[in-house]
Structure formats: C-alpha cells, structure tokens
C-alpha cells in the first residue's frame, strides 16, 4: 500500500530494533524509535 510505513526488526526472537541502516525514524510511543519507509505507487 502506498504511503508512509513504520517498521522494526525482530532479533533473537524477542528483541525489536529499528533498521540500523535507515536514518529515517519516528518516535514509537514507548520511548523508542521506528524506522520509516515511504512506498510510492
């Protein structure tokens, strides 16, 4: 779907981390950061 999307990676089955290679990020509402990805049609 086109638009701005937020994501994280799951590491070792239980640790959520933002994409270390993506400088685009937003607050996740829990004191952390989500990586951002913009999908264009």
VOBA-1610 file (N, C-alpha, C; in pm, whole numbers, padded with zeros to 5 digits, always signed):
BEGIN
Unk+00084-00118+00000Unk+00000+00000+00000Unk+00088+00124+00000Unk+00053+00220-00083Unk+00129+00344-00088Unk+00114+00422+00042Unk+00219+00493+00080Unk+00214+00577+00200Unk+00337+00559+00286Unk+00333+00622+00402Unk+00442+00615+00498Unk+00418+00499+00593Unk+00517+00411+00605Unk+00505+00292+00689Unk+00616+00291+00793Unk+00585+00240+00913Unk+00682+00226+01019Unk+00712+00079+01042Unk+00838+00048+01075Unk+00875-00093+01095Unk+00992-00105+01191Unk+01009-00225+01245Unk+01125-00266+01323Unk+01159-00409+01285Unk+01279-00453+01321Unk+01320-00592+01301Unk+01311-00666+01434Unk+01279-00795+01428Unk+01282-00881+01546Unk+01415-00957+01544Unk+01491-00946+01654Unk+01622-01010+01666Unk+01616-01110+01781Unk+01670-01227+01761Unk+01675-01332+01863Unk+01537-01369+01916Unk+01435-01351+01834Unk+01301-01394+01869Unk+01222-01303+01961Unk+01287-01206+02027Unk+01211-01123+02121Unk+01258-00979+02133Unk+01363-00940+02065Unk+01413-00803+02075Unk+01378-00727+01948Unk+01309-00615+01963Unk+01269-00532+01849Unk+01367-00417+01835Unk+01426-00402+01714Unk+01520-00292+01691Unk+01485-00221+01561Unk+01510-00089+01555Unk+01491-00018+01429Unk+01601-00058+01331Unk+01578-00033+01205Unk+01674-00065+01099Unk+01800+00020+01119Unk+01914-00042+01148Unk+02036+00035+01172Unk+02091+00104+01048Unk+02044+00067+00929Unk+02093+00130+00805Unk+02000+00238+00753Unk+01887+00260+00821Unk+01789+00359+00775Unk+01788+00478+00872Unk+01832+00597+00826Unk+01834+00714+00915Unk+01695+00774+00940Unk+01595+00736+00860Unk+01461+00791+00876Unk+01388+00717+00986Unk+01346+00790+01091Unk+01283+00725+01205Unk+01181+00818+01270Unk+01093+00758+01350Unk+00991+00832+01424Unk+00977+00771+01563Unk+00930+00850+01657Unk+00903+00800+01792Unk+00799+00689+01785Unk+00817+00583+01866Unk+00722+00471+01864Unk+00615+00479+01972Unk+00620+00582+02057Unk+00522+00597+02162Unk+00555+00521+02289Unk+00666+00446+02288Unk+00709+00368+02404Unk+00852+00402+02445Unk+00901+00518+02402Unk+01036+00560+02435Unk+01142+00513+02338Unk+01102+00449+02230Unk+01197+00401+02129Unk+01171+00466+01994Unk+01227+00406+01891Unk+01214+00460+01756Unk+01168+00351+01660Unk+01089+00389+01560Unk+01052+00303+01449Unk+01121+00354+01324Unk+01165+00266+01239Unk+01218+00306+01110Unk+01102+00341+01018Unk+01128+00430+00923Unk+01024+00475+00830Unk+01057+00432+00688Unk+00953+00397+00614Unk+00965+00361+00473Unk+00849+00425+00398Unk+00878+00496+00291Unk+00773+00556+00208Unk+00759+00473+00081Unk+00640+00422+00060Unk+00609+00342-00059Unk+00526+00428-00154Unk+00575+00445-00276Unk+00502+00523-00376Unk+00443+00429-00480Unk+00322+00461-00529Unk+00257+00372-00627Unk+00328+00371-00761
//
